[in-house]
Amino acid sequence: MRGFHDDDREAMHQRAIADPSWMRLRREVAEHPFATIKWLMGTPRFLVRGLRKAKAELALSIIAYNLKRLIAIKSVPALLKALRPCPA
């Protein structure tokens, strides 16, 4: 009996076989954020126990990653200017 996603999995496998550079590019693009988040966390494991707490810890890590990227792209003064409240 075939699983629900077996057709999609087989199609992805055929694309990877047909063009190995596609899989290499896919791996590079997907791994960078996860490696950076692991580095930001400083440990490969969650510091808390429980699904709810682990989701919160992951969410904070993703926010930290996005802020780090934003600062690298825009700079701190531009970020502070964008976060300044608009006069009403």
C-alpha positions as CSV (number, residue, x, y, z in Angstrom):
1,M,0.0,0.0,0.0
2,R,1.4,3.4,-1.0
3,G,1.5,6.3,1.3
4,F,-0.2,9.7,0.7
5,H,3.0,11.5,-0.2
6,D,4.7,8.6,-2.1
7,D,4.0,10.2,-5.6
8,D,5.5,13.5,-4.5
9,R,8.5,11.8,-3.0
10,E,9.1,9.8,-6.2
11,A,8.8,12.9,-8.3
12,M,11.4,14.7,-6.1
13,H,13.7,11.6,-6.3
14,Q,13.5,11.7,-10.2
15,R,14.3,15.4,-10.3
16,A,17.4,14.8,-8.0
17,I,18.6,11.9,-10.2
18,A,18.0,13.9,-13.4
19,D,19.9,17.0,-12.2
20,P,22.3,16.4,-9.3
21,S,23.1,20.2,-9.2
22,W,19.4,20.8,-8.3
23,M,19.8,18.8,-5.1
24,R,23.1,20.4,-4.2
25,L,21.5,23.9,-4.6
26,R,18.5,22.9,-2.6
27,R,20.7,21.6,0.2
28,E,22.8,24.8,0.3
29,V,19.8,27.1,0.5
30,A,18.0,25.1,3.2
31,E,20.9,24.3,5.4
32,H,22.2,27.9,5.9
33,P,19.4,29.2,8.1
34,F,19.3,26.0,10.2
35,A,23.0,26.0,10.8
36,T,22.9,29.7,11.8
37,I,20.0,29.1,14.2
38,K,21.9,26.2,15.7
39,W,25.0,28.4,16.1
40,L,22.8,31.2,17.7
41,M,21.3,28.7,20.1
42,G,24.8,27.5,21.0
43,T,23.6,23.9,21.4
44,P,22.1,21.4,19.1
45,R,19.3,20.6,21.6
46,F,16.5,22.6,23.1
47,L,17.1,23.9,26.6
48,V,13.5,23.3,27.7
49,R,11.2,20.3,27.8
50,G,7.8,20.0,26.4
51,L,6.4,20.7,22.9
52,R,4.9,24.1,23.8
53,K,8.1,25.3,25.4
54,A,10.3,24.0,22.6
55,K,8.1,25.8,20.0
56,A,8.5,29.0,22.0
57,E,12.3,28.5,22.1
58,L,12.4,27.9,18.4
59,A,10.2,30.9,17.7
60,L,12.7,33.1,19.7
61,S,15.6,31.6,17.8
62,I,13.9,32.4,14.5
63,I,13.2,36.0,15.6
64,A,16.9,36.3,16.6
65,Y,18.0,34.9,13.2
66,N,15.7,37.3,11.3
67,L,16.9,40.3,13.4
68,K,20.6,39.3,12.7
69,R,19.9,39.1,9.0
70,L,18.0,42.4,9.0
71,I,20.9,44.2,10.8
72,A,23.4,42.7,8.3
73,I,21.3,43.8,5.4
74,K,20.1,47.3,6.5
75,S,22.3,48.3,9.4
76,V,21.4,49.3,13.0
77,P,20.6,53.0,12.3
78,A,18.2,52.1,9.5
79,L,16.5,49.4,11.7
80,L,16.1,51.9,14.6
81,K,14.7,54.5,12.2
82,A,12.2,52.0,10.8
83,L,11.1,51.0,14.3
84,R,10.6,54.6,15.5
85,P,6.8,55.3,16.0
86,C,5.2,57.5,13.4
87,P,3.7,60.8,14.7
88,A,-0.1,60.6,14.8
